[in-house]
Amino acid sequence: MLNISEIRKQFPSLSLEDDNGNTIIYLDGPGGTQVPNSVIEGISNYYKKSNANTHGEFNTSKKTDILMNSLRDKASIFLGAENKKCISLGHNMTTLNFSLARGLSKLFKKGDEVIITDLDHEANRGPWKTLSEKGIKIKRINVLENGILDYDDFENKINKNTVMIAMGMSSNAIGTVNNFSKIKKLIENKDIIFLLDAVHYAPHFPIDVRKIGCDILLCSAYKFYGPHIGILYCKLNLLDKLETDRLIVQDQNAPYRIETGTLNHAACHGVEKAIDFISSLGSGISLRDKIDDAYDKLGEHENKLASQLYNSLSRINNIKVIGPDFSTLRTPTVSFVHKSKSANEVCKLLGKKNICAWDGHFYAMKAIQKLGLEERGGVTRLGVSVYNNEEEIENTIKIISGI
């Protein structure tokens, strides 16, 4: 069991108060988590002791080389990758996905088909929709009224022309965890690239890309207690087959061939510290053992608080909770609509009590449209992170019940 009080001491932003003396409650984790002192200090110390570009013959440059290699090593363990050559870095997941789309557009041919879903964040839809300009057909998977993907639709749309499936592991808008394992089984032994968006999944569940069997996976460190850096996993040797946009002076081999310009080395060191923070919550001999154990513990904590939030909101007459309940696997993200107030109005009222919540479609616009929620301003979204506690959840429920 995690000691949440001790964990909270590592996050300096949790002590902020508004002008009325209300201590801030961060339930905006799905839009980006707070960061612990170790991440802040890691970024700061990089600038103090190692600030230089890579591949130089002087001390600070050599330190940067070591730090960057260390991050790729730890990120490969964090994702269960073959080795650090599978880990590329970028400004964010969206930028990396657009780069992938441009590279894959030269590999795919007219008449090929790419499958995307209507539940996904637009960052895992928009880049792939650009392939239609090359004569590649884009097929969309429907989302059902209960916020779950239509897997019959999936089975019907996979055919001999399918060259790639791009799907999210979980919904950032309503918390649904998708059955990506089922889709992997459907395409077993087929020449289909399987790409997963793990941005909303990575903060809450362990990832092992080799066990999952995906070819490509993307996530963002600012969702799991780090800074704004996108992480790309490509199966060994896959990236080298893609004609990515890059300078002739760039290293032409994986993992560098998709990385453009100088990376933010300080932020990259912060990502390593975020992985260290997560592993520090677990026990075990190896780093991977600690990561797996940490996710078991933080998952239990988050699920307990989020299910309390979900169940309590479901009992409020003015509230309708959107998405599957906690009888099935889902992320600790709870979204709802109010019968008489827009999502934005609810967030303004919560903001006056220093409660951080988001409203809208969260770039999962098609999902919100399909669920018939766009005209009312989307949903109000609350997300539980490892630093949240029961008192915060109870206070939030009390305030929402009075709206």
HULINFEN-V201605 format. One record per pair of residues at least 24 apart in sequence whose ideal C-beta (glycine too) atoms are under 7 Angstrom apart, sorted by sequence separation. I is the first residue (numbers start at 1). GAP is how many residues later the second one is. If there is no record, write none. Layout:
i=I gap=GAP
i=I gap=GAP
This chain:
i=110 gap=24
i=111 gap=24
i=112 gap=24
i=113 gap=24
i=114 gap=24
i=115 gap=24
i=116 gap=24
i=117 gap=24
i=118 gap=24
i=119 gap=24
i=199 gap=24
i=209 gap=24
i=310 gap=24
i=357 gap=24
i=11 gap=25
i=12 gap=25
i=110 gap=25
i=118 gap=25
i=309 gap=25
i=357 gap=25
i=10 gap=26
i=97 gap=26
i=101 gap=26
i=105 gap=26
i=110 gap=26
i=113 gap=26
i=115 gap=26
i=232 gap=26
i=306 gap=26
i=10 gap=27
i=97 gap=27
i=101 gap=27
i=147 gap=27
i=165 gap=27
i=169 gap=27
i=172 gap=27
i=305 gap=27
i=10 gap=28
i=108 gap=28
i=148 gap=28
i=151 gap=28
i=158 gap=28
i=164 gap=28
i=169 gap=28
i=172 gap=28
i=184 gap=28
i=306 gap=28
i=94 gap=29
i=98 gap=29
i=101 gap=29
i=105 gap=29
i=147 gap=29
i=149 gap=29
i=154 gap=29
i=158 gap=29
i=163 gap=29
i=164 gap=29
i=165 gap=29
i=166 gap=29
i=167 gap=29
i=168 gap=29
i=169 gap=29
i=171 gap=29
i=184 gap=29
i=303 gap=29
i=93 gap=30
i=97 gap=30
i=101 gap=30
i=119 gap=30
i=162 gap=30
i=163 gap=30
i=165 gap=30
i=170 gap=30
i=302 gap=30
i=151 gap=31
i=155 gap=31
i=164 gap=31
i=170 gap=31
i=117 gap=32
i=154 gap=32
i=168 gap=32
i=169 gap=32
i=180 gap=32
i=344 gap=33
i=347 gap=33
i=342 gap=34
i=343 gap=34
i=346 gap=34
i=229 gap=35
i=342 gap=35
i=343 gap=35
i=337 gap=36
i=343 gap=36
i=343 gap=37
i=128 gap=38
i=229 gap=38
i=228 gap=39
i=229 gap=39
i=337 gap=39
i=227 gap=40
i=355 gap=41
i=115 gap=42
i=124 gap=42
i=229 gap=42
i=337 gap=42
i=115 gap=43
i=227 gap=43
i=336 gap=43
i=124 gap=44
i=226 gap=44
i=227 gap=44
i=335 gap=44
i=336 gap=44
i=355 gap=44
i=226 gap=45
i=335 gap=45
i=335 gap=46
i=353 gap=46
i=115 gap=47
i=120 gap=47
i=121 gap=47
i=113 gap=48
i=120 gap=48
i=226 gap=48
i=333 gap=48
i=334 gap=48
i=112 gap=49
i=113 gap=49
i=114 gap=49
i=119 gap=49
i=225 gap=49
i=322 gap=49
i=350 gap=49
i=111 gap=50
i=113 gap=50
i=114 gap=50
i=115 gap=50
i=116 gap=50
i=117 gap=50
i=221 gap=50
i=224 gap=50
i=333 gap=50
i=112 gap=51
i=117 gap=51
i=121 gap=51
i=332 gap=51
i=114 gap=52
i=119 gap=52
i=225 gap=52
i=332 gap=52
i=221 gap=53
i=225 gap=53
i=224 gap=54
i=349 gap=54
i=108 gap=55
i=119 gap=57
i=322 gap=57
i=346 gap=57
i=104 gap=60
i=341 gap=62
i=338 gap=65
i=124 gap=73
i=309 gap=73
i=121 gap=76
i=120 gap=77
i=121 gap=78
i=306 gap=78
i=305 gap=79
i=319 gap=81
i=302 gap=82
i=305 gap=83
i=302 gap=84
i=309 gap=84
i=313 gap=84
i=316 gap=84
i=206 gap=85
i=301 gap=85
i=305 gap=85
i=308 gap=85
i=312 gap=85
i=316 gap=85
i=318 gap=85
i=206 gap=86
i=313 gap=87
i=298 gap=88
i=305 gap=88
i=309 gap=88
i=206 gap=89
i=205 gap=90
i=205 gap=94
i=204 gap=95
i=204 gap=98
i=93 gap=106
i=100 gap=116
i=97 gap=121
i=96 gap=122
i=93 gap=125
i=93 gap=126
i=80 gap=127
i=93 gap=127
i=204 gap=127
i=79 gap=128
i=80 gap=128
i=81 gap=128
i=92 gap=128
i=204 gap=128
i=80 gap=129
i=79 gap=130
i=80 gap=130
i=80 gap=131
i=200 gap=131
i=96 gap=134
i=107 gap=134
i=95 gap=135
i=107 gap=135
i=92 gap=136
i=96 gap=136
i=93 gap=137
i=106 gap=137
i=79 gap=138
i=92 gap=138
i=104 gap=138
i=91 gap=139
i=103 gap=139
i=89 gap=140
i=90 gap=140
i=103 gap=140
i=89 gap=141
i=103 gap=141
i=30 gap=142
i=89 gap=142
i=90 gap=142
i=102 gap=143
i=87 gap=144
i=88 gap=144
i=99 gap=145
i=87 gap=146
i=88 gap=146
i=99 gap=146
i=86 gap=147
i=176 gap=147
i=86 gap=148
i=174 gap=148
i=175 gap=148
i=176 gap=148
i=86 gap=149
i=174 gap=149
i=86 gap=150
i=85 gap=151
i=88 gap=151
i=81 gap=152
i=177 gap=152
i=177 gap=153
i=79 gap=154
i=82 gap=154
i=176 gap=154
i=177 gap=154
i=175 gap=155
i=75 gap=156
i=175 gap=156
i=175 gap=158
i=99 gap=159
i=175 gap=159
i=175 gap=160
i=170 gap=161
i=174 gap=161
i=173 gap=162
i=88 gap=167
i=87 gap=168
i=85 gap=169
i=86 gap=169
i=90 gap=169
i=30 gap=170
i=33 gap=170
i=85 gap=170
i=88 gap=170
i=89 gap=170
i=88 gap=171
i=89 gap=174
i=147 gap=175
i=147 gap=176
i=148 gap=176
i=147 gap=177
i=146 gap=178
i=89 gap=179
i=43 gap=184
i=39 gap=186
i=39 gap=187
i=39 gap=188
i=173 gap=188
i=36 gap=189
i=173 gap=189
i=32 gap=190
i=33 gap=190
i=35 gap=190
i=172 gap=190
i=32 gap=191
i=33 gap=191
i=35 gap=191
i=173 gap=191
i=33 gap=192
i=172 gap=192
i=171 gap=193
i=173 gap=194
i=173 gap=195
i=171 gap=196
i=68 gap=197
i=71 gap=197
i=78 gap=197
i=67 gap=198
i=71 gap=198
i=74 gap=198
i=68 gap=200
i=71 gap=200
i=75 gap=200
i=64 gap=201
i=71 gap=201
i=74 gap=201
i=67 gap=202
i=70 gap=202
i=173 gap=206
i=53 gap=209
i=77 gap=210
i=77 gap=211
i=74 gap=213
i=78 gap=213
i=46 gap=219
i=47 gap=219
i=46 gap=220
i=43 gap=223
i=46 gap=223
i=43 gap=224
i=143 gap=224
i=147 gap=224
i=43 gap=226
i=42 gap=227
i=43 gap=227
i=143 gap=227
i=42 gap=228
i=39 gap=231
i=42 gap=231
i=39 gap=234
i=38 gap=235
i=39 gap=235
i=38 gap=238
i=39 gap=238
i=38 gap=239
i=123 gap=240
i=36 gap=241
i=122 gap=241
i=125 gap=241
i=121 gap=242
i=122 gap=242
i=121 gap=243
i=122 gap=243
i=120 gap=244
i=119 gap=245
i=118 gap=248
i=119 gap=248
i=118 gap=249
i=118 gap=252
i=2 gap=279
i=2 gap=295
i=1 gap=296
i=2 gap=296
i=4 gap=297
i=2 gap=299
i=30 gap=303
i=31 gap=327
i=27 gap=328
i=28 gap=328
i=25 gap=329
i=27 gap=329
i=28 gap=329
i=24 gap=330
i=25 gap=330
i=26 gap=330
i=27 gap=330
i=28 gap=330
i=22 gap=331
i=23 gap=331
i=25 gap=331
i=22 gap=332
i=24 gap=332
i=18 gap=336
i=30 gap=351
i=33 gap=352
i=30 gap=353
i=34 gap=353
i=29 gap=354
i=27 gap=355
i=28 gap=355
i=29 gap=355
i=27 gap=356
i=29 gap=356
i=26 gap=359
i=27 gap=361
i=25 gap=367
i=27 gap=369
i=25 gap=370
i=25 gap=371
i=14 gap=373
i=11 gap=376
i=7 gap=379
i=8 gap=379
i=7 gap=380
i=4 gap=385
